[in-house]
Amino acid sequence: MRRVTKIAAAVLCGSLGVTALTACGSNSTSSGSAGGTSTSSAGSSAAAGGLKVGMAYDVGGRGDHSFNDSAAAGLDKAVKDFGVQTKELQATNGESDADRAAKLDQLAANGYNPIIAIGFNYAAAVGIEAKKYPNVKFAIVDDSSNNLSNVTNLVFTEEQSSYLVGVAAALKSKTGTVGFIGGVDVPLIHKFQAGFQAGVKSVKPNDKILVKYLTPAGNFAGFSSPNLGQAAAEGQLSQGADVIYAAAGSSGDGAIKAVHTHGNAWSIGVDSDQYNLPGLAAYKSTILTSALKNVDVAVYNYIKSIHDGSPLTGTQRFDLKSGGVGYSTSGGFVNDIKPQLDKATQDITSGKVTVPTS
């Protein structure tokens, strides 16, 4: 299991079940397995009255080594603990709001309740489907624009974890130049950039921060193109950066690879503890730390709340103080600077430091 620095981690547990269904886009079903890849029809859990939960991933889906995988981990934990069934759908780049709404509609029409949408791109689709199915509970990660009674918004203070890895980057950099790579030029990723820059400057005000966005707003290939991430990182390494933080979904895999190939540099992971991901094992010796965004905690807590008959409603914010975000210590590469990171953590949770979001 990963070793993670958190102030508190309130992870709850739940029960859910899902039947099979034909849907557009990539999808999988599971029957009591954490892998979520076996196909089944209506199972014993659903027949016994268990929850039928649908999960709609963003671009990159399960296996992105980052944001979506963190969400999948929360679902997998429920499957592992309670032997339930799940149904998972995946978005593709370039989908319209109508395409995403169609995915949610098929889940709702086939009795899935609750339905969890992973990513702000589902905001319009959730709004449409929540009105169409007022008795179905929806949750969405990274958006708080829907104020409907049957929609729960699961949001995070990404700027806080980014601040902490910014502190780490500044303390570990030998060249005085660090890099930030954003997947898509949108406000959510601006929060990662703002926090990272503030963390670096809090330690070394004169350090240089290189910034590169892979794609403009509206083109979400920036979250699923490792080749773009690799090219961006190579460009920053050539300019003297020796620590690079990529908030870019699976595109960040390319940045991590570029840093490892270059040598004498560190990469910083995002969302999941990327040091511990099997798909990135070849590069773990140069993954300094990861800015954690515990989507797994949010997904798990939401399912549990419904299972217990007291659903989380409104906007639920997961911050550093509650364990919703943090940084990883896997590999031991930040052990020597932990006192400084602990102080930065305390400054944020006490309110002494307010991390900027833009």
Salt bridges, closest charged atoms under 4 A:
ASP58 OD1 - ARG100 NH2 3.19
ASP76 OD1 - ARG62 NH2 2.85
ASP81 OD2 - LYS77 NZ 3.56
GLU88 OE1 - ARG62 NE 2.88
GLU95 OE2 - LYS103 NZ 2.40
ASP105 OD1 - LYS132 NZ 2.74
ASP142 OD2 - LYS293 NZ 2.67
GLU158 OE1 - LYS191 NZ 2.66
GLU158 OE2 - LYS293 NZ 2.73
GLU159 OE1 - LYS191 NZ 3.79
ASP185 OD1 - HIS190 NE2 2.55
ASP253 OD2 - HIS65 ND1 2.72
ASP296 OD2 - ARG2 NH2 3.62
ASP308 OD2 - LYS304 NZ 1.75
ASP308 OD1 - HIS307 ND1 3.18
ASP336 OD1 - LYS172 NZ 2.91
ASP342 OD1 - LYS338 NZ 3.14
ASP347 OD2 - LYS343 NZ 2.98
